[in-house]
Structure formats: structure tokens, C-alpha cells
Amino acid sequence: MTLRTAAVLLALPALLAACGGDSGESPQRRASRVAAARNACVAEELTIRARENLASLDTLAAASGGVAPGIRAVYEYAAVYRNYAENRNSALAYVDSAMSARTPDDSTRHMQRAAQFVVRPAEPGTVDGNVAEEWQRSFAGTRANPAHYCNTSITDEPRQEENGKGEDA
């Protein structure tokens, strides 16, 4: 079998599904599913950035023999932001899985897991409150950018669940 034949065989199920007509999914359900996937994509990107920022500060701290007093507040803020981003990322990934689940039971199970990652509102002006506000601004800004890959690469076409995505660990 040639590489071209293998590629055609791999693409065949997607082509057949695309030609299959109406899947019975309402436009509202489809829009909700796409929005959930885009939200999860943005949350994952913010989490990656937060991890990279904290890793950079870790490297700086290691090179200088520890977290210098002058950057301690920045380091602590970055750590809280990373934790918040990871929490929101988990919640939105489970919501995405729930919206794409094949059965109502799976959808319910994923939504119950998403609810376990709900963040209680923090007091404005506190580190937690400032982190939540910054994350929300970053999230909203990215979602509002029509050229961002999370808003362009995710379409309203049904997608296959990735292996292990959204599964309980």
C-alpha cells in the first residue's frame, strides 16, 4: 500500500461523515459544541503560557540561588496564576468533552467532573482576585480575536474524540 492510498483510507471516514448530510444535531447544539471546544482550546493555551512563565521564573531563581526578595511577589503571582489557569483548563476541557459526548450518561459524567473545578469568586484586590481578573481578560481577548487559531481551526463539523480526552485520570 502506498502512502497516498493510506492517506485516502485514513481520510475516508471523515469524508463519508461530511457527505452524510444532517446528523440530527440542532444548530444551537452545534454552536454550543463549537464554543465549548474553542473555550477549551483558549484555556489550554493560557495554561501553557502560565506554565512557561513560571518555568522561566524557576530558571531565574535557580540561576541566582533562590527566589530573590525583589521578585518574590512576581513569582508567587505567577504560581497562583498557573494554578488558576490549570483549574480553569480542566473545567473547560470537561465541558468540551461533555458537549461532544456520544451518550447522555457520558455527558453527565463529564459535566459532573467539570463542576469539581469550579473556582469560588475571590475578593477583588487580592492576589487571587487579580489573577482571576487577569485570566478572564486574557481569555476574553483571545476568544474575541477572530484570527486566533482557537477561533479559526475549530469548526462546526463533528469531530472524533481524541484518545483519552476528558477521561477520568
C-alpha positions, 0 to 999 in steps of 0.5 A: 500500500502506498502512502497516498492510498493510506492517506485516502483510507485514513481520510475516508471516514471523515469524508463519508461523515461530511457527505452524510448530510444532517446528523440530527444535531440542532444548530444551537447544539452545534454552536454550543459544541463549537464554543465549548471546544474553542473555550477549551482550546483558549484555556489550554493555551493560557495554561501553557503560557502560565506554565512557561512563565513560571518555568522561566521564573524557576530558571531565574531563581535557580540561576541566582540561588533562590527566589530573590526578595525583589521578585518574590511577589512576581513569582508567587503571582505567577504560581497562583496564576498557573494554578488558576489557569490549570483549574480553569483548563480542566473545567473547560476541557470537561465541558468540551468533552461533555458537549461532544459526548456520544451518550447522555450518561457520558455527558453527565459524567463529564459535566459532573467532573467539570463542576469539581473545578469550579473556582469560588469568586475571590475578593477583588484586590487580592492576589487571587482576585487579580489573577482571576481578573487577569485570566478572564481578560486574557481569555476574553481577548483571545476568544474575541480575536477572530484570527486566533487559531482557537477561533479559526481551526475549530469548526462546526463539523463533528469531530472524533474524540481524541484518545483519552480526552476528558477521561477520568485520570 
